Amino acid sequence: MTGERRVVVSRSPAALGRPRSRFDCGDAAPDVSAIVARQLRQALLTVGAVAGLLVGVPVLALWVPAPWAWVALSLAVQGAWVGLAVRQLRRAERLER
């Protein structure tokens, strides 16, 4: 041994004890159930938009002539996916405020 001294631990670590609150809400505690309900409603609207896009793409491909259908599938649909994702993210963040 190199002469190191052992130390006896007499209490449990903080992680095993009573959990500390990470957030100091103060008097203005957010109504979590209301926030979750609003976000769920927003998520369901987004799912409905995605379902409409998934159903609308094959219908669009049937009505549009062959070369332009690939352009619509390649560009317009990808832009719609990105737009829906950005919209969902912004609205979810706004609902949390």
N, CA, C and O atoms as CSV, one atom per row, in Angstrom:
chain,resi,resn,atom,element,x,y,z
A,1,MET,N,N,0.839,-1.181,0.000
A,1,MET,CA,C,0.000,0.000,0.000
A,1,MET,C,C,0.879,1.238,0.000
A,1,MET,O,O,2.013,1.226,0.480
A,2,THR,N,N,0.325,2.294,-0.549
A,2,THR,CA,C,1.098,3.521,-0.670
A,2,THR,C,C,0.838,4.485,0.466
A,2,THR,O,O,1.273,5.635,0.396
A,3,GLY,N,N,0.173,4.079,1.472
A,3,GLY,CA,C,-0.097,4.950,2.605
A,3,GLY,C,C,-1.391,5.744,2.477
A,3,GLY,O,O,-1.604,6.696,3.227
A,4,GLU,N,N,-2.267,5.363,1.529
A,4,GLU,CA,C,-3.546,6.070,1.403
A,4,GLU,C,C,-4.443,5.698,2.567
A,4,GLU,O,O,-4.447,4.558,3.031
A,5,ARG,N,N,-5.181,6.649,3.016
A,5,ARG,CA,C,-6.054,6.443,4.162
A,5,ARG,C,C,-7.475,6.204,3.687
A,5,ARG,O,O,-7.965,6.922,2.815
A,6,ARG,N,N,-8.130,5.225,4.237
A,6,ARG,CA,C,-9.519,4.937,3.886
A,6,ARG,C,C,-10.436,5.829,4.703
A,6,ARG,O,O,-10.174,6.116,5.871
A,7,VAL,N,N,-11.524,6.264,4.061
A,7,VAL,CA,C,-12.501,7.124,4.720
A,7,VAL,C,C,-13.805,6.358,4.802
A,7,VAL,O,O,-14.236,5.759,3.816
A,8,VAL,N,N,-14.434,6.370,5.957
A,8,VAL,CA,C,-15.706,5.695,6.163
A,8,VAL,C,C,-16.836,6.677,5.839
A,8,VAL,O,O,-16.874,7.789,6.365
A,9,VAL,N,N,-17.753,6.250,4.967
A,9,VAL,CA,C,-18.901,7.084,4.607
A,9,VAL,C,C,-20.008,6.791,5.591
A,9,VAL,O,O,-20.398,5.637,5.771
A,10,SER,N,N,-20.518,7.835,6.234
A,10,SER,CA,C,-21.498,7.621,7.296
A,10,SER,C,C,-22.929,7.907,6.868
A,10,SER,O,O,-23.853,7.618,7.629
A,11,ARG,N,N,-23.154,8.471,5.667
A,11,ARG,CA,C,-24.522,8.726,5.224
A,11,ARG,C,C,-24.646,8.376,3.747
A,11,ARG,O,O,-23.650,8.267,3.033
A,12,SER,N,N,-25.886,8.202,3.305
A,12,SER,CA,C,-26.112,7.821,1.913
A,12,SER,C,C,-25.897,9.028,1.001
A,12,SER,O,O,-26.067,10.168,1.434
A,13,PRO,N,N,-25.529,8.791,-0.241
A,13,PRO,CA,C,-25.368,9.897,-1.184
A,13,PRO,C,C,-26.700,10.608,-1.425
A,13,PRO,O,O,-27.767,10.051,-1.167
A,14,ALA,N,N,-26.627,11.827,-1.913
A,14,ALA,CA,C,-27.835,12.630,-2.138
A,14,ALA,C,C,-28.760,11.979,-3.157
A,14,ALA,O,O,-29.978,12.134,-3.068
A,15,ALA,N,N,-28.209,11.262,-4.113
A,15,ALA,CA,C,-29.039,10.640,-5.147
A,15,ALA,C,C,-29.925,9.536,-4.579
A,15,ALA,O,O,-30.987,9.251,-5.133
A,16,LEU,N,N,-29.508,8.919,-3.492
A,16,LEU,CA,C,-30.299,7.854,-2.898
A,16,LEU,C,C,-31.256,8.375,-1.836
A,16,LEU,O,O,-32.184,7.674,-1.432
A,17,GLY,N,N,-31.038,9.566,-1.399
A,17,GLY,CA,C,-31.901,10.154,-0.383
A,17,GLY,C,C,-33.135,10.769,-1.001
A,17,GLY,O,O,-33.583,10.343,-2.066
A,18,ARG,N,N,-33.677,11.751,-0.349
A,18,ARG,CA,C,-34.862,12.441,-0.849
A,18,ARG,C,C,-34.495,13.262,-2.080
A,18,ARG,O,O,-33.526,14.021,-2.044
A,19,PRO,N,N,-35.256,13.123,-3.175
A,19,PRO,CA,C,-34.903,13.861,-4.391
A,19,PRO,C,C,-35.112,15.356,-4.212
A,19,PRO,O,O,-36.085,15.799,-3.602
A,20,ARG,N,N,-34.193,16.107,-4.747
A,20,ARG,CA,C,-34.303,17.566,-4.706
A,20,ARG,C,C,-35.074,18.047,-5.917
A,20,ARG,O,O,-35.008,17.444,-6.988
A,21,SER,N,N,-35.796,19.118,-5.745
A,21,SER,CA,C,-36.555,19.679,-6.859
A,21,SER,C,C,-35.598,20.383,-7.809
A,21,SER,O,O,-34.758,21.170,-7.374
A,22,ARG,N,N,-35.717,20.109,-9.086
A,22,ARG,CA,C,-34.866,20.764,-10.074
A,22,ARG,C,C,-35.355,22.167,-10.391
A,22,ARG,O,O,-34.561,23.056,-10.699
A,23,PHE,N,N,-36.633,22.358,-10.315
A,23,PHE,CA,C,-37.220,23.619,-10.730
A,23,PHE,C,C,-37.826,24.328,-9.531
A,23,PHE,O,O,-38.447,23.711,-8.665
A,24,ASP,N,N,-37.636,25.609,-9.503
A,24,ASP,CA,C,-38.249,26.413,-8.463
A,24,ASP,C,C,-39.462,27.101,-9.074
A,24,ASP,O,O,-39.341,28.158,-9.695
A,25,CYS,N,N,-40.631,26.494,-8.893
A,25,CYS,CA,C,-41.838,27.007,-9.527
A,25,CYS,C,C,-42.375,28.249,-8.825
A,25,CYS,O,O,-42.988,29.107,-9.460
A,26,GLY,N,N,-42.152,28.345,-7.554
A,26,GLY,CA,C,-42.691,29.470,-6.818
A,26,GLY,C,C,-44.202,29.388,-6.732
A,26,GLY,O,O,-44.767,28.302,-6.601
A,27,ASP,N,N,-44.854,30.538,-6.804
A,27,ASP,CA,C,-46.313,30.580,-6.709
A,27,ASP,C,C,-46.998,30.292,-8.042
A,27,ASP,O,O,-48.157,29.877,-8.064
A,28,ALA,N,N,-46.301,30.504,-9.141
A,28,ALA,CA,C,-46.906,30.352,-10.460
A,28,ALA,C,C,-46.571,28.986,-11.045
A,28,ALA,O,O,-45.886,28.899,-12.065
A,29,ALA,N,N,-47.044,27.928,-10.413
A,29,ALA,CA,C,-46.801,26.577,-10.914
A,29,ALA,C,C,-47.654,26.343,-12.156
A,29,ALA,O,O,-48.845,26.654,-12.152
A,30,PRO,N,N,-47.060,25.799,-13.223
A,30,PRO,CA,C,-47.843,25.573,-14.440
A,30,PRO,C,C,-48.833,24.431,-14.249
A,30,PRO,O,O,-48.578,23.479,-13.510
A,31,ASP,N,N,-49.953,24.547,-14.923
A,31,ASP,CA,C,-50.954,23.489,-14.891
A,31,ASP,C,C,-50.553,22.447,-15.928
A,31,ASP,O,O,-50.862,22.581,-17.113
A,32,VAL,N,N,-49.869,21.418,-15.472
A,32,VAL,CA,C,-49.275,20.434,-16.371
A,32,VAL,C,C,-50.339,19.702,-17.173
A,32,VAL,O,O,-50.153,19.455,-18.365
A,33,SER,N,N,-51.441,19.353,-16.545
A,33,SER,CA,C,-52.470,18.605,-17.282
A,33,SER,C,C,-53.070,19.450,-18.410
A,33,SER,O,O,-53.407,18.909,-19.463
A,34,ALA,N,N,-53.206,20.750,-18.213
A,34,ALA,CA,C,-53.723,21.611,-19.277
A,34,ALA,C,C,-52.721,21.723,-20.419
A,34,ALA,O,O,-53.105,21.719,-21.589
A,35,ILE,N,N,-51.434,21.824,-20.080
A,35,ILE,CA,C,-50.399,21.899,-21.113
A,35,ILE,C,C,-50.372,20.608,-21.923
A,35,ILE,O,O,-50.290,20.642,-23.151
A,36,VAL,N,N,-50.440,19.475,-21.235
A,36,VAL,CA,C,-50.417,18.185,-21.917
A,36,VAL,C,C,-51.647,18.033,-22.814
A,36,VAL,O,O,-51.538,17.520,-23.927
A,37,ALA,N,N,-52.804,18.470,-22.344
A,37,ALA,CA,C,-54.025,18.365,-23.147
A,37,ALA,C,C,-53.926,19.222,-24.407
A,37,ALA,O,O,-54.319,18.784,-25.489
A,38,ARG,N,N,-53.402,20.443,-24.270
A,38,ARG,CA,C,-53.254,21.302,-25.449
A,38,ARG,C,C,-52.239,20.730,-26.434
A,38,ARG,O,O,-52.450,20.775,-27.646
A,39,GLN,N,N,-51.133,20.189,-25.909
A,39,GLN,CA,C,-50.143,19.598,-26.799
A,39,GLN,C,C,-50.674,18.336,-27.473
A,39,GLN,O,O,-50.354,18.071,-28.632
A,40,LEU,N,N,-51.474,17.563,-26.760
A,40,LEU,CA,C,-52.082,16.376,-27.367
A,40,LEU,C,C,-53.035,16.772,-28.486
A,40,LEU,O,O,-53.044,16.153,-29.551
A,41,ARG,N,N,-53.830,17.797,-28.244
A,41,ARG,CA,C,-54.747,18.281,-29.277
A,41,ARG,C,C,-53.965,18.744,-30.504
A,41,ARG,O,O,-54.342,18.444,-31.636
A,42,GLN,N,N,-52.876,19.477,-30.274
A,42,GLN,CA,C,-52.044,19.937,-31.386
A,42,GLN,C,C,-51.403,18.765,-32.119
A,42,GLN,O,O,-51.318,18.772,-33.347
A,43,ALA,N,N,-50.955,17.768,-31.381
A,43,ALA,CA,C,-50.334,16.594,-32.000
A,43,ALA,C,C,-51.359,15.834,-32.849
A,43,ALA,O,O,-51.027,15.337,-33.925
A,44,LEU,N,N,-52.593,15.746,-32.369
A,44,LEU,CA,C,-53.630,15.058,-33.145
A,44,LEU,C,C,-53.956,15.816,-34.432
A,44,LEU,O,O,-54.227,15.203,-35.465
A,45,LEU,N,N,-53.928,17.147,-34.368
A,45,LEU,CA,C,-54.125,17.931,-35.592
A,45,LEU,C,C,-52.993,17.679,-36.586
A,45,LEU,O,O,-53.225,17.576,-37.791
A,46,THR,N,N,-51.785,17.584,-36.076
A,46,THR,CA,C,-50.646,17.307,-36.953
A,46,THR,C,C,-50.740,15.904,-37.542
A,46,THR,O,O,-50.431,15.704,-38.717
A,47,VAL,N,N,-51.161,14.937,-36.744
A,47,VAL,CA,C,-51.339,13.569,-37.251
A,47,VAL,C,C,-52.413,13.556,-38.337
A,47,VAL,O,O,-52.278,12.850,-39.336
A,48,GLY,N,N,-53.473,14.332,-38.144
A,48,GLY,CA,C,-54.512,14.436,-39.168
A,48,GLY,C,C,-53.965,15.042,-40.455
A,48,GLY,O,O,-54.316,14.594,-41.547
A,49,ALA,N,N,-53.113,16.054,-40.339
A,49,ALA,CA,C,-52.507,16.658,-41.529
A,49,ALA,C,C,-51.580,15.670,-42.235
A,49,ALA,O,O,-51.542,15.615,-43.464
A,50,VAL,N,N,-50.837,14.894,-41.456
A,50,VAL,CA,C,-49.951,13.878,-42.044
A,50,VAL,C,C,-50.781,12.806,-42.743
A,50,VAL,O,O,-50.431,12.369,-43.839
A,51,ALA,N,N,-51.873,12.381,-42.122
A,51,ALA,CA,C,-52.742,11.380,-42.747
A,51,ALA,C,C,-53.344,11.930,-44.043
A,51,ALA,O,O,-53.441,11.217,-45.042
A,52,GLY,N,N,-53.742,13.186,-44.016
A,52,GLY,CA,C,-54.259,13.802,-45.233
A,52,GLY,C,C,-53.218,13.874,-46.332
A,52,GLY,O,O,-53.529,13.690,-47.509
A,53,LEU,N,N,-51.990,14.140,-45.946
A,53,LEU,CA,C,-50.909,14.170,-46.929
A,53,LEU,C,C,-50.638,12.775,-47.487
A,53,LEU,O,O,-50.418,12.612,-48.687
A,54,LEU,N,N,-50.656,11.779,-46.617
A,54,LEU,CA,C,-50.409,10.409,-47.078
A,54,LEU,C,C,-51.514,9.901,-47.996
A,54,LEU,O,O,-51.252,9.131,-48.921
A,55,VAL,N,N,-52.746,10.331,-47.743
A,55,VAL,CA,C,-53.857,9.920,-48.607
A,55,VAL,C,C,-53.871,10.771,-49.876
A,55,VAL,O,O,-54.207,10.282,-50.954
A,56,GLY,N,N,-53.509,12.026,-49.743
A,56,GLY,CA,C,-53.560,12.930,-50.885
A,56,GLY,C,C,-52.490,12.705,-51.929
A,56,GLY,O,O,-52.701,13.003,-53.104
A,57,VAL,N,N,-51.345,12.184,-51.523
A,57,VAL,CA,C,-50.244,11.981,-52.475
A,57,VAL,C,C,-50.608,10.960,-53.555
A,57,VAL,O,O,-50.385,11.247,-54.731
A,58,PRO,N,N,-51.149,9.797,-53.229
A,58,PRO,CA,C,-51.530,8.869,-54.305
A,58,PRO,C,C,-52.641,9.422,-55.204
A,58,PRO,O,O,-52.651,9.176,-56.410
A,59,VAL,N,N,-53.567,10.164,-54.613
A,59,VAL,CA,C,-54.634,10.772,-55.421
A,59,VAL,C,C,-54.033,11.803,-56.365
A,59,VAL,O,O,-54.419,11.879,-57.531
A,60,LEU,N,N,-53.099,12.590,-55.870
A,60,LEU,CA,C,-52.415,13.569,-56.707
A,60,LEU,C,C,-51.637,12.877,-57.825
A,60,LEU,O,O,-51.613,13.358,-58.958
A,61,ALA,N,N,-51.009,11.761,-57.510
A,61,ALA,CA,C,-50.237,11.024,-58.519
A,61,ALA,C,C,-51.135,10.459,-59.619
A,61,ALA,O,O,-50.690,10.301,-60.756
A,62,LEU,N,N,-52.390,10.153,-59.298
A,62,LEU,CA,C,-53.315,9.650,-60.313
A,62,LEU,C,C,-53.793,10.751,-61.251
A,62,LEU,O,O,-54.015,10.504,-62.436
A,63,TRP,N,N,-53.951,11.957,-60.730
A,63,TRP,CA,C,-54.512,13.046,-61.529
A,63,TRP,C,C,-53.463,13.793,-62.350
A,63,TRP,O,O,-53.788,14.370,-63.387
A,64,VAL,N,N,-52.238,13.787,-61.906
A,64,VAL,CA,C,-51.182,14.556,-62.572
A,64,VAL,C,C,-50.510,13.659,-63.612
A,64,VAL,O,O,-50.317,12.469,-63.360
A,65,PRO,N,N,-50.152,14.208,-64.774
A,65,PRO,CA,C,-49.459,13.395,-65.787
A,65,PRO,C,C,-48.144,12.817,-65.227
A,65,PRO,O,O,-47.571,13.348,-64.275
A,66,ALA,N,N,-47.696,11.740,-65.831
A,66,ALA,CA,C,-46.581,10.941,-65.308
A,66,ALA,C,C,-45.312,11.723,-64.968
A,66,ALA,O,O,-44.823,11.575,-63.848
A,67,PRO,N,N,-44.748,12.541,-65.851
A,67,PRO,CA,C,-43.485,13.187,-65.449
A,67,PRO,C,C,-43.663,14.180,-64.302
A,67,PRO,O,O,-42.786,14.302,-63.446
A,68,TRP,N,N,-44.783,14.883,-64.281
A,68,TRP,CA,C,-44.990,15.883,-63.230
A,68,TRP,C,C,-45.358,15.244,-61.897
A,68,TRP,O,O,-45.183,15.861,-60.847
A,69,ALA,N,N,-45.856,14.035,-61.927
A,69,ALA,CA,C,-46.161,13.349,-60.668
A,69,ALA,C,C,-44.893,13.105,-59.877
A,69,ALA,O,O,-44.895,13.225,-58.652
A,70,TRP,N,N,-43.813,12.766,-60.557
A,70,TRP,CA,C,-42.546,12.542,-59.844
A,70,TRP,C,C,-41.992,13.841,-59.276
A,70,TRP,O,O,-41.394,13.847,-58.200
A,71,VAL,N,N,-42.189,14.930,-59.991
A,71,VAL,CA,C,-41.747,16.232,-59.467
A,71,VAL,C,C,-42.547,16.580,-58.223
A,71,VAL,O,O,-41.992,17.039,-57.225
A,72,ALA,N,N,-43.846,16.359,-58.289
A,72,ALA,CA,C,-44.700,16.645,-57.133
A,72,ALA,C,C,-44.336,15.753,-55.949
A,72,ALA,O,O,-44.291,16.213,-54.808
A,73,LEU,N,N,-44.078,14.480,-56.224
A,73,LEU,CA,C,-43.706,13.561,-55.150
A,73,LEU,C,C,-42.332,13.894,-54.577
A,73,LEU,O,O,-42.102,13.719,-53.380
A,74,SER,N,N,-41.433,14.364,-55.406
A,74,SER,CA,C,-40.070,14.630,-54.953
A,74,SER,C,C,-39.947,15.949,-54.209
A,74,SER,O,O,-39.290,16.012,-53.170
A,75,LEU,N,N,-40.557,16.986,-54.715
A,75,LEU,CA,C,-40.346,18.318,-54.149
A,75,LEU,C,C,-41.469,18.779,-53.218
A,75,LEU,O,O,-41.225,19.195,-52.085
A,76,ALA,N,N,-42.676,18.698,-53.706
A,76,ALA,CA,C,-43.792,19.247,-52.928
A,76,ALA,C,C,-44.037,18.473,-51.641
A,76,ALA,O,O,-44.306,19.069,-50.599
A,77,VAL,N,N,-43.948,17.170,-51.707
A,77,VAL,CA,C,-44.227,16.359,-50.516
A,77,VAL,C,C,-43.145,16.562,-49.456
A,77,VAL,O,O,-43.443,16.654,-48.265
A,78,GLN,N,N,-41.895,16.629,-49.896
A,78,GLN,CA,C,-40.812,16.846,-48.919
A,78,GLN,C,C,-40.939,18.212,-48.260
A,78,GLN,O,O,-40.702,18.353,-47.060
A,79,GLY,N,N,-41.310,19.212,-49.040
A,79,GLY,CA,C,-41.538,20.540,-48.469
A,79,GLY,C,C,-42.693,20.538,-47.475
A,79,GLY,O,O,-42.644,21.220,-46.451
A,80,ALA,N,N,-43.729,19.770,-47.782
A,80,ALA,CA,C,-44.863,19.664,-46.855
A,80,ALA,C,C,-44.450,18.983,-45.555
A,80,ALA,O,O,-44.895,19.392,-44.483
A,81,TRP,N,N,-43.599,17.938,-45.628
A,81,TRP,CA,C,-43.120,17.259,-44.411
A,81,TRP,C,C,-42.348,18.240,-43.528
A,81,TRP,O,O,-42.567,18.313,-42.319
A,82,VAL,N,N,-41.453,18.981,-44.148
A,82,VAL,CA,C,-40.647,19.944,-43.388
A,82,VAL,C,C,-41.550,21.020,-42.795
A,82,VAL,O,O,-41.384,21.407,-41.638
A,83,GLY,N,N,-42.491,21.496,-43.578
A,83,GLY,CA,C,-43.416,22.517,-43.078
A,83,GLY,C,C,-44.244,22.026,-41.895
A,83,GLY,O,O,-44.429,22.752,-40.918
A,84,LEU,N,N,-44.740,20.804,-41.984
A,84,LEU,CA,C,-45.507,20.244,-40.870
A,84,LEU,C,C,-44.646,20.068,-39.618
A,84,LEU,O,O,-45.104,20.316,-38.503
A,85,ALA,N,N,-43.411,19.646,-39.808
A,85,ALA,CA,C,-42.518,19.453,-38.658
A,85,ALA,C,C,-42.206,20.780,-37.983
A,85,ALA,O,O,-42.234,20.870,-36.755
A,86,VAL,N,N,-41.912,21.797,-38.759
A,86,VAL,CA,C,-41.610,23.115,-38.190
A,86,VAL,C,C,-42.835,23.680,-37.494
A,86,VAL,O,O,-42.728,24.248,-36.407
A,87,ARG,N,N,-43.985,23.531,-38.106
A,87,ARG,CA,C,-45.232,24.030,-37.498
A,87,ARG,C,C,-45.511,23.333,-36.165
A,87,ARG,O,O,-45.866,23.986,-35.184
A,88,GLN,N,N,-45.352,22.013,-36.132
A,88,GLN,CA,C,-45.585,21.260,-34.900
A,88,GLN,C,C,-44.615,21.705,-33.806
A,88,GLN,O,O,-45.020,21.901,-32.660
A,89,LEU,N,N,-43.359,21.862,-34.148
A,89,LEU,CA,C,-42.361,22.270,-33.167
A,89,LEU,C,C,-42.660,23.655,-32.606
A,89,LEU,O,O,-42.612,23.853,-31.392
A,90,ARG,N,N,-42.966,24.605,-33.468
A,90,ARG,CA,C,-43.252,25.977,-33.005
A,90,ARG,C,C,-44.505,26.029,-32.137
A,90,ARG,O,O,-44.527,26.719,-31.118
A,91,ARG,N,N,-45.527,25.316,-32.528
A,91,ARG,CA,C,-46.753,25.340,-31.721
A,91,ARG,C,C,-46.581,24.635,-30.387
A,91,ARG,O,O,-47.125,25.088,-29.380
A,92,ALA,N,N,-45.842,23.546,-30.358
A,92,ALA,CA,C,-45.595,22.856,-29.079
A,92,ALA,C,C,-44.791,23.739,-28.151
A,92,ALA,O,O,-45.073,23.792,-26.954
A,93,GLU,N,N,-43.786,24.438,-28.680
A,93,GLU,CA,C,-43.010,25.345,-27.845
A,93,GLU,C,C,-43.850,26.513,-27.368
A,93,GLU,O,O,-43.711,26.953,-26.227
A,94,ARG,N,N,-44.729,27.026,-28.239
A,94,ARG,CA,C,-45.592,28.132,-27.833
A,94,ARG,C,C,-46.555,27.707,-26.732
A,94,ARG,O,O,-46.842,28.488,-25.824
A,95,LEU,N,N,-47.055,26.478,-26.803
A,95,LEU,CA,C,-47.990,25.993,-25.785
A,95,LEU,C,C,-47.313,25.804,-24.435
A,95,LEU,O,O,-47.978,25.849,-23.400
A,96,GLU,N,N,-46.011,25.595,-24.429
A,96,GLU,CA,C,-45.304,25.419,-23.165
A,96,GLU,C,C,-45.064,26.736,-22.444
A,96,GLU,O,O,-44.818,26.742,-21.237
A,97,ARG,N,N,-45.130,27.844,-23.158
A,97,ARG,CA,C,-44.891,29.142,-22.514
A,97,ARG,C,C,-46.025,29.594,-21.668
A,97,ARG,O,O,-45.959,30.668,-21.069
